[in-house]
Every structure is written in C-alpha cells, then in structure tokens.
Amino acid sequence: MQCLCDEVIELIFYELDDPTALTLTSKHFHNVSQDPYVRAHYFLNRYGRMDAMFWALGRGKIMSDKVIDVYLNQ
C-alpha cells in the first residue's frame, strides 16, 4: 500500500463514512489524514458546502485553525 500516491488515498478517504479505521492501518495513511486540506475536503465532499462545517465541528478534535482556513478559502 505504500506505492499509492497521496491523491489516491485522499479519494479513498472521501468515499468512506468513517475513515478512522483506515488511518490506523499504516503510518502513511495516518500522515495523509492529518493534512488540513484532506480533512477540510473530506467534509466538503461528504456533506457539501452548507453542511460541512456543522458536521466537522461535531467530530471534535478534527477541526483546527488550518482546517477552518482551508474550508473558508474554498
């Protein structure tokens, strides 16, 4: 699985209801999941622009200043 590029891993994350289990399978997947861009776009792709912030704030520690910046600048 190390040969997958980050963009493919992001696309896999976006299709999962809860990518937590996938992030625990390898350090590479975990590192990709920590990227603010990936976190913001997970919620944007999953819930749409209007509901993304609501669902992201409900997940707790996922939100950070950088994730909010990415979300607001999209």
Rosetta blueprint (number, residue, H / E / L):
1 M L
2 Q L
3 C L
4 L L
5 C L
6 D H
7 E H
8 V H
9 I H
10 E H
11 L H
12 I H
13 F H
14 Y H
15 E H
16 L L
17 D L
18 D L
19 P L
20 T H
21 A H
22 L H
23 T H
24 L L
25 T L
26 S L
27 K H
28 H H
29 F H
30 H H
31 N H
32 V H
33 S H
34 Q L
35 D L
36 P H
37 Y H
38 V H
39 R H
40 A H
41 H H
42 Y H
43 F H
44 L H
45 N H
46 R H
47 Y H
48 G H
49 R H
50 M H
51 D H
52 A H
53 M H
54 F H
55 W H
56 A H
57 L H
58 G L
59 R L
60 G L
61 K L
62 I L
63 M L
64 S L
65 D H
66 K H
67 V H
68 I H
69 D H
70 V H
71 Y H
72 L H
73 N L
74 Q L
